[in-house]
Amino acid sequence: MNEPSSKAWAEHWGKVGPKLEAIRRHELRNFDHQRERAAIDALLEMAVAHAVPRTTSGLVEWQRRLRKLYS
């Protein structure tokens, strides 16, 4: 992307961004959980079906990385 088009892109999203955020807030405020219950359940079931069980909490790995970083 060249400089003029980058600037135009940034200006465009500077104007559009707040409008999209207002739409998002409106949709979240007015979301009908009961009407969309089947879709919500399907998404949660998909997450459970594809979840990989953890064998550790990750704490030991995190400590190892911190020790390496600060050593």
Secondary structure, 3 states (H helix, E strand, C coil): CCHHHHHHHHHHHHHHHHHHHHHHHHHHHCCCCCCCHHHHHHHHHHHHHHCCCCCCCCHHHHHHHHHHHHC
